[in-house]
Amino acid sequence: MAINNISFVLGQGALGRTLPGQDYISGYVIYSNTMPTGFTSSVGKQIFSVASAESLGIVGDYSDETKATATLTATTVGSVGDIITINITEPSLTGTNVVSISYTRQASDSTATLLAASVANAINASGTGYAASSSAAVITLTNRPGLGASLNSGTPIAIVLSGTAAVTVTSQFAGGVASNSAIWHYQISEFFRLQPNGILWVGFFPTSDATQFNSISTLQAQASGAVRQFMVSNTTSTTSGMLQDIDKIQAQGIIMFNNYTPASVIYSPNLYSTTDLSTLPNTRAKSDNYVSVLIGQDSGGLGAMLSLTQGKSVTCLGACLGALALANVNEDIAWVAKFNISDGTEDEVVGFLNGQTWNTLYGISKSMLVQLDNYGYIFLKKLNNISGSFFNDSHCAISVTSDYAYIENNRTIDKAIRNAYLELSPLVMGPVYFNTDGTLSDVSISAFENSAKPSLDAMVANGELSGYSITVDANQNVQATGIVAVTIKLLGVGVARQIVVNIGYTLSL
């Protein structure tokens, strides 16, 4: 036992200090017709920490949910010492959770009205989070925060009586509406858990755009093109509608590319009711390199409970976006040595957006997991004898044979494009000089080649490229076309997706 003393534990991330460069700048597009207090419609804001999100009204206390209510009626006063027990069966990650609240009838409970008031007081004093009020012999029971709509169906309330005193269920819970803010807060918290020094642009947009996704490029414009990666979800998507969503998001990616502000988008559909993941379509059959489809979800922490109580997919979007913001542009977020997504609680038990766990699918059908990977989905996985949770890969919704099949392929070339645009822009409309034979002069060639070198040199020095070359053809006919063609070739950084070890015995070494 330690000697009595005072100890201090330093917090981290509240000041929102940011990193050099801009590869960590990310965006969160949210579709809701009801916004937190700190936001106005379709206007994005920079968030530097969870605390700054909370100061703008994005909180995780379920204060925006509508709690379900039920009614009970005291029908028989009974005798002193009779026991009334109210059992409420809540959803649980391990099956069910029964909350029990008991009241022992007192001598003062001489009428049904008094008994109802006493039972209501016992509920309020139970410490369970449930609340109650009474009017005459009727008790109105309100569920605890965080249960959303999960008690609206079935018969979660059961009453056990010991003695002749009686309280009956008049109506089961109804009217519960889940908190949206709790999900927003969760995703933002997860982003900053993975990248405490990131910057997150958050924008709220009308639900009318939730199937068009025009707001992605809108938020990028509001951020002056600074966002490198976005996260977005569609809470009403279907398996077939998901493919349409991917195409529409890709269209936004092309708009951003054409504006010299390219960005990757992590997208999650709501497939909570999809029981068979083998029915998911092949995203690798698309041509949408700016889009990645995330179907991974926490299965043992807050994310899993939010999904269970709200009845919709609550994927690990925030953690995935945070990992991207943490990664160098050349790095695959599935790199085991760097990207353990678990903190020991959240994303420690992992699964999929329909509530199935990794262990369940791994035990039932490893071939299905291989298919999901081959179809280009991103999810979380466990590795034998290695602590933590890890992404399976960094797939994009495009053929695996494409140069842009993985997020790091796109982020690397996007960074080179952004930098080349900034470096070459001052030369636009500038003079170009020629030798006497009409070829480009060495001075002009050097001007174009040298302009694009500094940022590429920096990318090589940072390990984001293996090398590069810049060439300007001296024989191009600039006088006729007014076009100077600059060719940049990038030698990327590979990813060890598979390691094959040849091992065996030998008679000699």
C-alpha angles and dihedrals in degrees: 000000000000122000110263110267144130119268131191129211116200117227122219136210102021094110092054095221109181137217131247117268124022107261090108095057107113140174137223117199112198126188113210135128088210116065135192117260095261096056138074125202117290095350116120127215134200115244120195101181144000088264092057090050090052091049087059092053101264098131135160099216095101090239091143096055124102108232119223118242134205133185130229127185129211102223105166127032095205124175137316109275096029111139126222115193122189113200118194117190110211128188113263137184088235096048113279138352119208118206112200125198118182133190128189114214113246131204090253091062092087097143135039089249092055092044091052091050091050093049090049090051090050091053091051091049095046096092091226095114093247117126134201144183131186138216117185104318095335122101119200109207120199121196123239122263119279101034095100112177095337096108095046094096135052125013107296094160120078125168124211117198128200109190130001099302108107138197117175135197109252096178133359122232117299140158099046116152120187126241117256094188091061090062094045090049091048094052093046091047091051092049092054092042089063096036110022092177098049130117118230123195108206123193132179117211135178117273088238087079094048092102097037102047094204086140091074093071089037092058090045090055091049088053089052089244094299098126114104099181136016137199123209137161137196111218094192101045127132131204092262094038090055091071090052089050090053092053092049092049089049088055088058089048090055091050090054091046091052089051090054090247103104120178139174120239126212108204130190124190124206104247097151092137096046102111097180114053090187087076092066112116125247108264089186086072089068128082097224108122095166093060130076121183115220118199099162121115140176110259104188110032141047095311091057092048092049090052093046097047095041097043097229140090115281102181129187091265094137093050092047093050090046091052090052091049089051095047127087108243092256095051126102110226087223091069102131097207094056111024113058100159096192123091091191093269112033112060090000090115106040138191145134140300093263093058098259114135128231091239091054095052093039089055095044106036125003087172090064090055089050090050093050089051093047090048089059103253122148118221141148123265141183126233124215114258093355119109118231141035126275140189116252094226144311100265126176125203095259137088114295088232091064120106085232099049095122134048093242090056089057097040092051097050091039089057091049090049094050092049095045090051092054094044098045098039094084089060094058110117090006125133122278119202129210140203119241090265091057097254121129114275121244088243093059093042090052091048092058097038096046094046093066097042105081097065093042090050088052092050090052091047090050092051093248093118132028090212145311145209132214121198135176116194108232091205098060114120100239094160091062099040105026086222125124110198114210117187118205119185119191124204101206133206115258129226122225095226093163129024116198116197118194105207134165146118124290134188092230141007 
